[in-house]
């Protein structure tokens, strides 16, 4: 079942990408010969609409759009006003970027759905427990993630603090001493726990062994939630985009310098493992995973690498600079080499992911 869900997610995101190409191409009067659901070979033609054959194909991974007029050496295509290469450069550029835009837009919407459901991250002066390290003093006394630390008392005297930084500052001189924490659980019930903060905790753990946060997942009026969720979703998508670009630079740098592939780079098998974890946490995690994966597809495709949308945009830029089309065969050879390199890289990463499983 998880494999089926993973294939459906991947296919859905690729189809969104191709729908972007299709809609913008049709808007500019380009002829689209085929919109394929799945990859060839073809199972059957489903129907023909607006001059486009919608087909079902055997390989259940995404789909494709076949736009008429990508071979200027063909005299018939060369004289057709519906041909892709006969349209202005700016129109062709918009067609090529439309798939990237659709993936990015879906990422924003998906993040918005998640935050509309779980709440809008809002900075507060409260102290929430984000994570509890196993075996730590907080874990021993039963403090749980998502609980709030409301009070600190030492020998019946109340210690005043404001926010996470204030809590950490006031806790510093209390290391090694027994203190009482007033803890509010997720249901709003208050309880007291007696704990002794460590003087010399392990590296990165802190005196109590918790990760603290001042961010509260706040709910607003129902009609505001989608808009607030989309706003946070946009920020989240941009942040993930920056992270992906950084990782891509690291990947290219590792290949060029001979350092090899970074450990956190994953192929289809690795991504499937992540999808399994998301599936086990429920629909919210699945939607969040889809958002991250969609942003990944957007950033990857806009990279100026042969065989990708960004690579084709690069050739449009060259055409604009020199004032004429490059030889179609030359561009085709470059994209073919790029595709071989991408598939080779994917194969190497996939083998490494399989090795990790065992």
C-alpha positions as CSV (number, residue, x, y, z in Angstrom):
1,X,0.0,0.0,0.0
2,X,2.8,2.4,0.9
3,X,4.5,1.8,-2.5
4,X,1.2,2.6,-4.3
5,X,0.9,5.8,-2.3
6,X,4.5,6.8,-3.1
7,X,3.9,6.2,-6.8
8,X,0.7,8.1,-6.7
9,X,2.3,11.1,-5.0
10,X,5.2,11.2,-7.4
11,X,2.9,10.8,-10.4
12,X,0.6,13.6,-9.1
13,X,3.5,16.0,-8.7
14,X,4.9,15.3,-12.1
15,X,1.4,15.7,-13.7
16,X,1.0,19.1,-12.0
17,X,4.3,20.1,-13.6
18,X,3.2,18.9,-17.0
19,X,-0.2,20.6,-16.7
20,X,1.6,23.9,-16.2
21,X,3.4,23.4,-19.6
22,X,0.2,22.4,-21.3
23,X,-1.9,25.3,-20.1
24,X,0.6,28.0,-20.9
25,X,1.4,26.4,-24.3
26,X,-2.3,26.3,-25.2
27,X,-2.8,29.9,-23.9
28,X,-0.2,31.1,-26.4
29,X,-1.7,29.2,-29.3
30,X,0.8,26.4,-29.5
31,X,-0.3,23.1,-30.7
32,X,0.0,20.3,-28.1
33,X,-0.2,16.9,-29.8
34,X,-0.3,14.7,-26.7
35,X,-0.8,14.9,-23.0
36,X,0.3,11.6,-21.6
37,X,-0.7,10.2,-18.2
38,X,2.3,7.9,-17.3
39,X,5.3,7.4,-19.6
40,X,5.4,5.4,-22.9
41,X,4.7,2.9,-24.2
42,X,1.1,3.9,-24.7
43,X,-1.8,1.7,-23.4
44,X,-4.5,3.6,-25.2
45,X,-5.7,7.0,-26.3
46,X,-8.4,8.2,-23.9
47,X,-9.9,11.0,-25.8
48,X,-9.0,14.0,-28.0
49,X,-9.9,17.5,-26.8
50,X,-8.8,20.9,-28.1
51,X,-6.6,19.2,-30.6
52,X,-4.7,17.2,-28.0
53,X,-4.7,13.5,-27.6
54,X,-5.0,12.5,-23.9
55,X,-3.3,9.1,-23.5
56,X,-2.8,6.5,-20.8
57,X,0.7,5.0,-20.8
58,X,2.2,1.9,-19.2
59,X,4.9,3.3,-16.8
60,X,2.9,4.8,-13.9
61,X,5.3,7.7,-13.2
62,X,3.9,11.2,-13.9
63,X,3.4,12.1,-17.5
64,X,4.5,14.2,-20.4
65,X,3.4,16.9,-22.8
66,X,4.3,16.7,-26.5
67,X,4.3,20.2,-27.9
68,X,4.3,20.6,-31.7
69,X,7.2,22.4,-33.4
70,X,10.4,21.5,-31.6
71,X,12.3,20.5,-34.8
72,X,13.2,23.5,-36.9
73,X,14.8,21.2,-39.5
74,X,11.3,20.0,-40.4
75,X,9.9,22.3,-43.2
76,X,6.3,21.7,-42.2
77,X,6.9,22.7,-38.6
78,X,9.1,25.6,-39.7
79,X,6.2,27.2,-41.5
80,X,3.6,26.6,-38.9
81,X,2.4,29.5,-36.6
82,X,1.5,26.8,-34.0
83,X,5.0,25.5,-33.7
84,X,6.9,26.1,-30.4
85,X,10.0,27.5,-32.0
86,X,8.1,30.0,-34.1
87,X,6.7,31.8,-30.9
88,X,8.5,34.7,-29.3
89,X,11.3,33.9,-26.9
90,X,9.4,35.3,-23.9
91,X,6.4,33.0,-24.6
92,X,8.6,29.9,-25.0
93,X,10.3,30.9,-21.7
94,X,7.0,31.1,-19.9
95,X,6.0,27.7,-21.2
96,X,9.3,26.2,-19.9
97,X,8.9,27.8,-16.5
98,X,5.2,27.0,-16.1
99,X,5.9,23.5,-14.8
100,X,8.3,24.9,-12.2
101,X,5.8,27.5,-11.2
102,X,3.0,24.9,-10.7
103,X,5.2,22.7,-8.5
104,X,6.2,25.7,-6.4
105,X,2.6,26.9,-6.2
106,X,1.4,23.4,-5.1
107,X,4.2,23.4,-2.4
108,X,2.9,26.7,-1.1
109,X,-0.7,25.5,-1.1
110,X,0.2,22.2,0.6
111,X,2.1,23.9,3.3
112,X,-0.8,26.2,3.7
113,X,-3.2,23.3,4.2
114,X,-0.9,21.8,6.9
115,X,-0.6,25.1,8.8
116,X,-4.3,25.8,8.5
117,X,-4.9,22.5,10.2
118,X,-2.2,22.4,12.9
119,X,-2.2,26.1,13.6
120,X,-0.1,29.2,12.6
121,X,3.4,29.3,14.2
122,X,3.3,32.4,16.4
123,X,6.2,33.7,18.5
124,X,5.3,34.1,22.2
125,X,6.8,34.6,25.6
126,X,5.8,31.0,26.6
127,X,8.1,28.1,27.1
128,X,7.2,24.9,25.3
129,X,8.9,21.6,25.3
130,X,9.7,20.6,21.7
131,X,11.7,17.5,22.4
132,X,12.7,15.4,25.4
133,X,15.9,13.4,25.3
134,X,15.6,9.8,26.5
135,X,17.1,9.2,29.9
136,X,17.5,12.9,30.7
137,X,16.2,14.4,34.0
138,X,13.1,15.7,32.2
139,X,12.4,12.3,30.7
140,X,12.8,10.6,34.1
141,X,10.2,12.8,35.8
142,X,7.8,12.4,32.9
143,X,7.9,15.7,31.1
144,X,6.5,15.3,27.5
145,X,7.0,17.0,24.2
146,X,4.3,19.8,23.5
147,X,3.9,20.6,27.2
148,X,4.4,24.1,28.5
149,X,6.6,25.1,31.5
150,X,4.5,27.6,33.4
151,X,6.4,28.0,36.7
152,X,9.7,27.4,38.4
153,X,9.9,27.3,42.2
154,X,12.8,26.8,44.5
155,X,12.0,26.1,48.2
156,X,8.5,27.5,47.7
157,X,9.9,30.7,46.2
158,X,8.6,31.6,42.7
159,X,11.3,32.3,40.1
160,X,10.1,34.8,37.5
161,X,11.1,34.4,33.9
162,X,9.9,35.6,30.5
163,X,10.3,33.4,27.4
164,X,12.8,30.7,26.5
165,X,15.9,32.9,26.9
166,X,14.6,34.1,30.3
167,X,13.9,30.5,31.4
168,X,17.4,29.4,30.4
169,X,19.0,32.4,32.2
170,X,17.2,31.8,35.5
171,X,17.9,28.0,35.3
172,X,21.7,28.5,35.1
173,X,22.3,29.2,38.8
174,X,19.9,26.4,39.8
175,X,21.9,23.6,38.3
176,X,22.5,20.8,40.8
177,X,19.6,22.0,43.0
178,X,16.2,20.5,43.3
179,X,13.5,22.6,41.7
180,X,9.8,22.3,41.1
181,X,8.4,22.9,37.7
182,X,4.7,23.7,37.0
183,X,3.9,21.9,33.7
184,X,0.8,22.4,31.6
185,X,-0.1,19.4,29.4
186,X,-1.8,19.5,26.0
187,X,-5.3,19.1,27.6
188,X,-4.7,22.1,29.8
189,X,-4.2,20.1,33.1
190,X,-1.5,21.6,35.4
191,X,0.9,19.4,37.4
192,X,4.1,19.8,39.4
193,X,7.3,17.8,38.9
194,X,10.4,17.8,41.0
195,X,13.6,17.7,39.0
196,X,17.3,18.4,39.5
197,X,19.0,20.2,36.5
198,X,22.4,18.7,35.7
199,X,25.6,20.7,36.3
200,X,27.6,18.9,33.6
201,X,25.2,17.6,30.9
202,X,26.4,15.8,27.8
203,X,27.2,18.0,24.8
204,X,24.1,19.4,23.2
205,X,21.6,18.2,25.8
206,X,21.3,21.0,28.3
207,X,20.6,20.8,32.0
208,X,17.1,19.3,31.7
209,X,17.7,17.4,28.5
210,X,15.0,19.2,26.5
211,X,14.7,21.3,23.4
212,X,12.6,24.4,24.1
213,X,10.6,26.6,21.9
214,X,8.6,29.8,22.2
215,X,6.5,29.1,19.1
216,X,2.9,28.4,19.7
217,X,0.7,26.8,17.0
218,X,-2.2,29.3,17.2
219,X,-5.6,29.0,15.8
220,X,-7.5,32.0,14.4
221,X,-11.0,32.5,13.1
222,X,-11.8,29.7,10.6
223,X,-12.0,32.0,7.5
224,X,-8.6,33.5,8.3
225,X,-6.8,30.2,8.6
226,X,-6.4,29.4,4.9
227,X,-4.9,32.9,4.2
228,X,-2.6,32.8,7.2
229,X,-1.6,29.2,6.3
230,X,-0.7,30.3,2.7
231,X,1.4,33.1,4.0
232,X,3.4,30.8,6.3
233,X,3.4,28.2,3.5
234,X,5.1,30.7,1.1
235,X,7.8,31.4,3.7
236,X,8.2,27.7,4.3
237,X,8.5,27.0,0.5
238,X,11.1,29.8,0.1
239,X,13.1,28.5,3.0
240,X,13.0,24.9,1.6
241,X,14.0,26.3,-1.8
242,X,17.1,27.9,-0.3
243,X,18.0,24.7,1.5
244,X,17.6,22.7,-1.7
245,X,19.8,25.1,-3.6
246,X,22.5,24.9,-0.9
247,X,22.4,21.1,-1.0
248,X,22.6,21.1,-4.8
249,X,25.7,23.3,-4.7
250,X,27.2,20.9,-2.2
251,X,26.4,18.0,-4.5
252,X,28.0,19.6,-7.5
253,X,31.0,20.7,-5.5
254,X,31.5,17.2,-4.2
255,X,31.4,15.7,-7.7
256,X,33.8,18.3,-9.1
257,X,36.3,18.1,-6.2
258,X,36.1,14.3,-6.0
259,X,34.8,14.3,-2.4
260,X,31.8,12.2,-3.5
261,X,28.1,12.5,-2.9
262,X,26.9,14.1,0.4
263,X,25.3,11.6,2.8
264,X,22.0,13.4,2.9
265,X,21.4,13.2,-0.9
266,X,18.7,10.5,-1.6
267,X,17.4,8.9,-4.8
268,X,14.0,7.2,-5.4
269,X,14.7,4.5,-2.8
270,X,15.7,7.0,-0.1
271,X,12.8,9.2,-0.9
272,X,10.5,6.2,-0.6
273,X,11.9,5.5,2.8
274,X,11.0,9.0,3.9
275,X,7.5,8.7,2.4
276,X,7.0,5.5,4.5
277,X,7.8,7.5,7.7
278,X,5.5,10.3,6.6
279,X,2.7,7.7,5.8
280,X,3.0,6.3,9.3
281,X,2.4,9.7,10.9
282,X,-0.8,10.4,9.1
283,X,-2.2,12.6,6.3
284,X,-0.7,15.9,7.7
285,X,2.8,14.4,7.4
286,X,2.0,13.1,3.9
287,X,0.8,16.5,2.7
288,X,3.9,18.1,4.2
289,X,6.1,15.5,2.5
290,X,4.4,16.2,-0.8
291,X,5.0,20.0,-0.4
292,X,8.7,19.4,0.2
293,X,9.0,17.0,-2.7
294,X,7.1,19.4,-5.0
295,X,9.5,22.3,-4.1
296,X,12.4,19.9,-4.7
297,X,11.1,19.2,-8.2
298,X,10.6,22.9,-8.9
299,X,14.2,23.8,-7.8
300,X,15.8,20.8,-9.6
301,X,14.0,21.6,-12.9
302,X,14.9,25.3,-13.0
303,X,18.6,24.5,-12.6
304,X,20.5,25.3,-15.9
305,X,21.4,21.7,-16.5
306,X,20.9,20.0,-19.9
307,X,17.7,17.9,-20.3
308,X,15.9,20.0,-17.6
309,X,13.7,23.0,-18.1
310,X,16.5,25.2,-16.8
311,X,18.8,23.8,-19.4
312,X,16.4,24.6,-22.2
313,X,16.0,28.1,-20.8
314,X,19.7,28.5,-21.0
315,X,19.6,27.8,-24.7
316,X,16.8,30.4,-25.1
317,X,19.1,32.9,-23.4
318,X,21.9,32.1,-25.8
319,X,19.4,32.5,-28.7
320,X,18.4,35.9,-27.4
321,X,22.0,37.0,-27.1
322,X,23.2,35.8,-30.6
323,X,19.9,36.6,-32.3
324,X,19.2,33.2,-33.9
325,X,18.4,29.6,-33.1
326,X,21.3,27.2,-32.4
327,X,21.3,24.1,-34.5
328,X,18.5,21.9,-33.2
329,X,20.7,18.8,-33.4
330,X,23.4,20.4,-31.3
331,X,21.0,21.3,-28.6
332,X,19.5,17.8,-28.8
333,X,22.9,16.2,-28.3
334,X,23.6,18.4,-25.3
335,X,20.3,17.5,-23.7
336,X,20.9,13.8,-24.4
337,X,24.3,13.9,-22.7
338,X,22.7,15.7,-19.8
339,X,20.0,13.1,-19.5
340,X,22.6,10.3,-19.5
341,X,24.5,12.1,-16.7
342,X,21.4,12.6,-14.6
343,X,20.3,9.0,-15.0
344,X,23.9,7.8,-14.1
345,X,23.8,10.0,-11.0
346,X,20.4,8.7,-10.0
347,X,21.7,5.1,-10.5
348,X,24.7,5.7,-8.2
349,X,22.5,7.4,-5.5
350,X,20.0,4.5,-5.8
351,X,22.6,1.9,-5.3
352,X,23.9,3.7,-2.3
353,X,20.4,4.0,-0.9
354,X,19.9,0.2,-1.3
355,X,23.2,-0.5,0.4
356,X,22.1,1.6,3.4
357,X,19.0,-0.5,3.7
358,X,21.1,-3.6,4.5
